[in-house]
Amino acid sequence: MKTKIYIAAITLLVCVGGFAQTKSEVLAKGTADSTRFAINKKAGWQQYASYLTPVAPDSVMLETVLQHDKTIDWTQEQYIGKIKAAVMMPKASRTASFNLLSNTYQLRVEPNGKCYLQLTSGSLPDGDPAIVPVRVVYKK
C-alpha cells in the first residue's frame, strides 16, 4: 500500500514539474486577455493580466498588470496600449490617478482608446524590469 502511495506521489511531482514555467515563458505565451485591451509590445511593454468592464452606465474600470524595463522615462507619458472595445472608450480624454505605496501614477485614456501611463510623484519602480499593477475607473 505504501509503495503505491509513493509511486503516485512521485508520478504527481514529475507531472506537475513538467508544467512549471518561468515568468518569461508565461509572458511569451500572452497570458492576458487581449480581446478588449491590446498592449504596446513594440515599445517593450508586456502584460500579465487585463480586465476591462463597465462599473456603471457611464464608467469603466481598467485593471492591468504591466511590465517594462527601466530604459523608459517613467516621468513622461508612455503609450502602453489601446482599448479595443469601442463601448469602453471615453467620449473625451480622461485622466485617472492611482497610488502604489508612495508612488502616484496617472493614466490618460483618449477617445480613440489609446492609453498613456506616467509616474507623477514618488520614485522609480523597484526592480528591472518593473511590474506595475494599474487599476483606474474613468467616465465614458
C-alpha positions in Angstrom: 0.0 0.0 0.0 2.8 2.4 0.9 4.6 1.6 -2.3 1.5 2.6 -4.4 1.3 5.9 -2.5 5.0 6.6 -3.1 4.6 5.8 -6.8 1.6 8.0 -7.1 3.3 10.9 -5.3 6.4 10.7 -7.4 4.3 10.5 -10.6 2.4 13.6 -9.5 5.6 15.5 -8.8 7.0 14.6 -12.2 3.8 15.6 -14.0 3.4 18.9 -12.1 7.1 19.7 -12.5 6.7 19.4 -16.3 4.2 22.3 -16.2 6.4 24.7 -14.3 7.2 27.8 -16.4 9.4 30.8 -15.9 8.0 34.4 -15.9 9.4 35.0 -19.4 7.7 31.8 -20.7 4.4 32.9 -19.3 4.6 36.4 -20.8 5.8 35.0 -24.2 2.6 33.0 -24.4 0.4 36.1 -23.9 -1.5 35.1 -20.8 -3.5 38.3 -20.7 -6.9 38.6 -22.3 -6.4 40.8 -25.3 -10.0 40.9 -26.5 -10.6 44.4 -25.1 -7.1 45.8 -24.5 -4.0 45.5 -26.8 -0.6 46.1 -25.1 2.0 48.2 -26.9 4.5 45.4 -27.4 6.6 47.4 -30.0 7.6 49.8 -27.2 8.7 46.9 -24.9 5.5 46.6 -22.8 4.4 43.2 -21.6 1.2 42.3 -19.9 0.4 39.7 -17.2 -3.3 40.3 -16.9 -6.0 42.6 -18.2 -9.6 43.3 -17.1 -11.9 45.9 -18.6 -15.5 46.2 -17.6 -18.3 48.7 -17.2 -18.9 49.6 -13.5 -21.8 52.0 -14.0 -23.7 53.2 -17.1 -21.2 56.0 -17.6 -18.0 54.5 -16.1 -15.4 51.8 -16.9 -12.8 50.1 -14.8 -9.5 49.1 -16.3 -7.2 46.8 -14.4 -4.0 45.5 -15.9 -0.6 44.3 -14.7 2.2 45.6 -16.9 5.9 45.1 -17.2 8.7 47.3 -18.7 12.4 47.8 -18.1 13.8 51.0 -16.7 15.0 52.2 -20.1 12.0 54.5 -20.5 11.4 57.8 -18.8 8.7 56.9 -16.3 8.1 60.6 -15.6 6.9 61.2 -19.2 3.7 59.8 -20.6 4.3 56.4 -22.2 1.9 54.8 -24.7 1.1 51.5 -23.1 -1.7 50.2 -25.3 -5.1 50.6 -26.7 -8.7 49.8 -25.6 -10.2 47.7 -28.4 -13.8 47.7 -27.3 -15.5 50.8 -28.7 -18.1 50.8 -26.0 -15.4 51.2 -23.4 -13.7 54.2 -25.0 -14.4 57.7 -23.5 -16.1 60.5 -25.4 -13.4 62.9 -24.3 -9.8 62.5 -23.0 -10.0 61.2 -19.4 -7.2 61.1 -16.8 -7.2 59.0 -13.6 -4.6 58.8 -10.9 -3.8 55.8 -8.7 -1.3 55.2 -5.9 1.1 52.3 -5.4 2.6 52.7 -1.9 4.3 56.1 -2.0 4.2 56.5 -5.8 1.4 58.2 -7.8 0.7 57.3 -11.4 -1.6 58.8 -13.9 -3.3 57.0 -16.8 -4.7 59.0 -19.6 -7.3 57.4 -21.9 -8.1 59.1 -25.2 -11.3 58.9 -27.2 -9.6 56.6 -29.7 -8.8 54.2 -26.9 -5.1 54.9 -26.6 -3.8 54.8 -23.0 -0.8 56.6 -21.6 0.9 55.9 -18.3 3.1 58.3 -16.3 4.8 58.4 -12.9 3.7 61.7 -11.4 5.3 61.5 -8.0 7.5 59.2 -6.0 10.5 57.2 -7.1 11.1 54.9 -10.0 9.6 51.4 -9.7 11.7 48.8 -7.9 13.3 46.1 -9.9 14.3 45.9 -13.5 12.1 45.1 -15.3 9.5 46.9 -13.3 6.0 45.4 -12.8 3.1 47.9 -12.3 -0.4 47.0 -11.4 -2.9 49.5 -12.8 -6.4 50.0 -11.5 -8.4 53.0 -12.6 -12.1 54.0 -13.2 -12.9 56.6 -15.8 -16.0 58.1 -17.3 -17.1 57.2 -20.8 
